């Protein structure tokens, strides 16, 4: 599995307040571009919309603030990866819900850090939702995908 090299860096910060503020600012910029549900267009999915609202609701379900901040730091990288990457993701059916399919994209920053972005696809409608973004250590990445 290949990792897409992103140019943007993860959000720098240690507290939820500062990281959330920067990520929310990016989300608000994207939200201003449409009157309907905020979305970005994906190069891999032939310019189809990837909706962003599920990312935020899924993020706020996390009870552990450290995990929440860790995932939120990768939001700008996730946006760039989804917009520009044409590298094939790992796709599989959701084991918990047969009506959904999960896609995992992998990215790499200029500093050599790896991260993963999950997208959920509804099979019936074809709608795609950004679910999550999180860092991955290189050992785990190479073991699971052969990188």
N, C-alpha and C positions, 0 to 999 in steps of 0.2 A: 504494500500500500504506500502510495506517495503522499507527502505532506505539501500543501500549498504554502509557498513563502509569502507571508504578509509583510507589508511595509509599515503599517501602523503598529504602535507599541501598546501593550496593555496599560490600563490605568494605574498610575502610581498612587499609593496611599495605603494607610493601615486601618483607618477607622471607617466604619460603615458610612458615616455622614459625608466624608469627602469623596469616597469612591462612588457612592450613590448619586451625589450631585453631578459629577462629571458624566456618568453613564446616562442619567436622566436628561441632561442637556443634549446629548447626542440623539436620544430617542425623541425629544421634543422637536429637533430639527427635521427628523424624518416624518414626524407626525404632521408638521406644518405643510408638507408637500401634497397632502390629500385631505379631502373632506370626509372620507370614509375610514375604514379600518387601516391603521398604519401598516405599511408593507415595504419590502424592498424587492427588487427583481434579481433573480438568480441566473447566472450565466450557464450553469450546468443544466438546469431545468428549462432551457430554451426560453429564457426571459420571463418565466412564470413568476407570479407573486408568491412571496414568502411572508406570511403575516407575523407580526411581532408581539401582539398582545398576550399570547399564551406564555411567552418567555417571562414576562413580569409577574403573572399570576403564579406560575410554577416556581419562580424565584422566591416569592413571599411566603410560600408554603414551608420553606426551610426554617427549622427551629434554631439551628446553630448559626449564630451571626458570623463566625469565622468562615464557615462554608459559604454562606451567602456572599460575603465580601470577596472570597476567593473566586467564585463564579462570575461575579459582577465585573471584576477587573478585566476579564477577557471579552467583554461585550463589544468594544470597538474592533477587535481582531475578528470576532465572529461575523460582524456586519460586513467587513471587507472580504472575508473568505467566502461568504455566501454570495455576495455580489459578483465576485471576479473568478472564482475557481471553476475550472472545467474538468478537474480531476475526479474520477469516478469514486463515489463514496462506498462504504460498506452498507449494504441495504439488506434488511431482513424484516419478516413479519413480526409484529408486536406479539410476544407470547401471551400477554395479558388480555389483549383485545384483537381478535381476528380481523376486524374491520380497519385496522391501521397498519401502516408500514413505517419503519424507522430507518432513517438515513444518518450515517455518521461520517462527517467530513473531518479531515485532519489537517492542521496547519502548523507552521513553524515560523517563529519570529526571527528577526535579524540577529538577536542575541543567542539563538539556538534553543529556545524553549518551545516545547510542543504543546498543542492544545487540541481539543475535540469540540465539534459543534454538532448537536443533534437536531434533526428536523423530523417532525412527525407528518405523515401524509395520510389523509383519509382516503381509503380506496374507493368509496362510493362516489364522492364528489371531486376528488383529486386536489382538494385544498391542502396546502402545506403550511406548517406552523413551525417557527423557530422555538425549540424547547429549552435548550440549555447550552452553555459553553463552560468548559472547565479545563484546567491544565492536566497534562499527562506526563509522567516521567518516561524517559526514553526506553528504559528496560521493559516497562509494561507495554509500550507501544510496539516495540520490536517483537515481543512474545505473541501479542494478539494479532498483529497484521503483517509481520514479516518485513518491517522497515529496516 
